[in-house]
């Protein structure tokens, strides 16, 4: 059995169902992908918990913009984490930075503690950290399960050299989840080069109900294509 895990970033119920149909291993559930993702509604979280067979990780991000949160924003995030924990969600995805471009360790530690038995992924806020090696150590120390990163580049193909360094530095202390610009055309090279064991992508395609207004949703066919490539890799 191939040990590479595929995670699809899904911002609607349609996208969640497409990811499941495409045989993804896990869902990162969010909304508002054009804003780089925000916390989804409690109704959508609850539906997925009760009806989706694969693990669901929920993005905890109360607003667009930077990852420096005040006390009120942090309070809202902790409430959302608590809701997910009580519901029995598999994991949450979050990130806290300080004004110096480092990890806000106090808030991150509070969030990990609040998550309890849920897995915690530190998201691509990592990619704007001033010192990635120090940030990685701080995240490991906090007890997070994984880091989502494109290697501090616009996408994971451009960041593949640093991703290779990050994977090597992390070793078996924390999982590195590679994401950003993953396509059927580059996934093999990225995984071969970085030696990452988890992969994050949205597999979006244009979709229209009426032939006029177009939105982007996860394509089950595209998910299936990427999963098929991953499952045929020799690692």
C-alpha positions in Angstrom: 0.0 0.0 0.0 1.3 3.4 -0.9 2.0 5.6 2.1 1.4 9.0 0.5 -1.7 10.7 1.8 -3.8 12.9 -0.5 -5.7 15.8 1.1 -8.2 17.9 -1.0 -9.0 21.4 0.0 -12.7 21.7 -0.4 -14.7 25.0 0.0 -18.2 23.7 -0.6 -20.3 20.6 -0.1 -20.1 19.9 -3.9 -16.3 20.0 -3.7 -16.3 17.7 -0.6 -18.4 15.1 -2.4 -16.2 15.4 -5.5 -13.1 14.8 -3.4 -14.7 11.7 -1.9 -15.7 10.4 -5.3 -12.2 11.0 -6.6 -10.9 8.8 -3.7 -9.0 11.4 -1.7 -7.7 10.3 1.7 -8.7 13.4 3.6 -10.6 16.7 3.3 -9.5 20.1 4.4 -12.8 21.9 4.8 -13.0 25.7 4.3 -14.9 28.4 2.5 -13.9 31.4 0.4 -10.9 29.9 -1.4 -10.3 33.2 -3.4 -9.5 34.7 0.0 -7.1 31.7 0.7 -9.8 30.1 2.8 -11.9 31.0 5.8 -13.6 28.9 8.6 -16.7 27.1 7.1 -20.2 27.3 8.5 -21.0 25.1 11.5 -23.8 23.6 9.4 -21.3 22.4 6.7 -18.9 21.1 9.4 -21.7 19.2 11.0 -22.9 17.7 7.7 -19.5 16.5 6.8 -18.9 15.0 10.2 -22.1 13.0 10.0 -22.0 12.1 6.3 -18.4 11.9 5.0 -16.5 8.6 5.5 -13.0 10.0 5.2 -11.3 12.3 7.8 -12.2 16.0 7.7 -9.9 18.7 8.9 -11.5 22.1 9.4 -9.7 25.4 8.6 -9.8 27.8 11.6 -9.3 31.3 10.1 -11.8 34.1 11.0 -10.8 36.6 8.4 -8.7 37.3 5.3 -5.3 38.9 5.5 -2.4 38.3 7.9 -2.1 35.8 10.6 -1.5 38.2 13.5 -4.7 37.9 15.7 -5.9 40.0 18.6 -7.6 38.7 21.7 -11.1 38.9 20.3 -10.2 37.1 17.1 -8.3 34.5 19.1 -11.4 34.0 21.3 -13.5 33.3 18.2 -10.9 30.8 16.9 -10.8 29.0 20.2 -14.6 28.7 20.1 -14.5 27.2 16.6 -11.8 24.7 17.7 -13.9 23.7 20.7 -17.0 23.2 18.5 -15.0 20.9 16.2 -13.6 19.0 19.1 -17.0 18.5 20.6 -18.4 17.4 17.3 -15.7 14.8 16.9 -13.9 16.3 13.9 -10.6 14.6 13.0 -8.5 17.7 12.9 -8.1 21.5 12.6 -5.9 23.7 10.4 -4.6 27.0 11.8 -1.7 29.3 12.1 -0.6 32.1 14.5 2.2 34.6 13.8 3.7 37.5 15.7 4.6 40.9 14.4 8.2 39.8 13.9 7.3 37.1 11.4 7.7 34.3 13.9 5.3 31.8 15.5 3.0 33.2 18.2 3.8 30.4 20.5 1.4 31.4 23.3 -1.6 31.4 21.0 -0.5 28.3 19.1 0.1 26.4 22.4 -3.4 27.4 23.6 -4.9 26.2 20.3 -3.2 22.8 20.4 -4.3 22.4 24.0 -7.9 23.3 23.1 -7.8 20.8 20.2 -7.4 17.9 22.6 -7.2 14.7 20.7 -7.7 16.3 17.3 -4.8 16.6 14.9 -3.5 20.1 14.3 -2.1 21.2 11.0 -0.1 24.5 10.9 -1.1 26.0 7.6 0.8 28.1 5.0 1.3 31.0 7.4 4.5 29.1 7.8 5.4 30.2 4.3 5.7 33.9 5.3 7.8 33.2 8.4 11.1 35.2 8.5 13.1 32.1 9.7 11.6 28.9 8.6 14.0 26.7 10.6 13.2 28.4 13.8 9.5 28.4 12.9 9.6 24.7 12.3 11.1 24.0 15.6 8.5 26.1 17.4 5.7 24.3 15.6 7.2 20.9 16.5 7.5 22.0 20.1 3.9 23.0 20.2 2.7 19.5 19.5 1.2 20.2 16.0 0.8 17.1 13.8 1.9 18.6 10.5 2.9 21.7 8.6 1.3 22.7 5.3 3.8 24.4 3.1 4.8 25.3 -0.5 8.4 25.8 0.5 7.9 29.5 1.0 7.3 30.0 -2.7 4.3 30.8 -4.8 3.7 27.1 -5.4 5.2 23.8 -4.5 7.0 23.3 -7.8 8.8 26.6 -7.4 9.5 25.8 -3.8 10.6 22.2 -4.3 14.3 22.9 -3.3 13.3 24.4 0.1 10.6 21.7 0.5 13.3 19.1 0.2 15.2 20.9 2.9 12.1 21.2 5.2 11.2 17.5 4.8 14.7 16.5 5.7 14.9 18.9 8.7 11.5 17.7 10.0 12.5 14.0 9.7 10.0 11.9 11.7 9.3 14.6 14.2 6.4 16.2 12.3 4.7 15.5 8.9 5.3 17.9 6.1 2.1 18.3 3.9 3.2 19.7 0.5 0.6 22.0 -1.1 0.3 24.8 -3.6 -0.2 24.5 -7.4 -0.3 20.7 -7.5 -1.3 19.3 -10.9 -1.2 15.9 -12.7 1.7 17.3 -14.7 4.0 18.2 -11.7 2.9 15.9 -8.8 5.3 13.1 -9.7 8.3 15.3 -9.9 7.4 17.2 -6.7 7.0 14.0 -4.7 10.1 12.3 -6.1 12.2 15.4 -5.4 11.0 16.4 -2.0 10.3 12.9 -0.6 7.2 14.2 1.1 4.6 11.7 2.3 1.5 13.9 2.3 0.0 16.0 -0.5 -2.5 18.9 -0.5 -4.4 20.2 -3.5 -7.8 21.6 -4.5 -8.2 20.1 -8.0 -10.5 23.0 -9.1 -12.2 23.2 -12.4 -14.6 25.8 -13.8 -18.3 24.9 -13.3 -21.5 26.6 -14.2 -25.2 25.8 -13.5 -26.6 28.0 -16.2 -23.8 28.3 -18.8 -23.2 31.9 -17.9 -21.8 32.5 -14.4 -18.8 30.3 -13.7 -17.4 29.3 -10.3 -14.6 26.9 -9.4 -15.3 23.6 -7.7 -13.2 20.5 -7.0 -13.3 18.1 -10.0 -13.7 14.4 -9.0 -12.0 13.5 -12.3 -9.0 15.7 -11.5 -8.8 14.3 -8.0 -8.9 10.8 -9.3 -6.2 11.5 -11.8 -3.8 12.9 -9.2 -4.6 10.1 -6.7 -3.9 7.6 -9.5 -0.5 9.1 -10.2 0.3 9.1 -6.5 -0.8 5.5 -6.0 1.5 4.4 -8.8 4.6 6.0 -7.4 7.3 3.8 -6.0 8.5 5.2 -2.7 
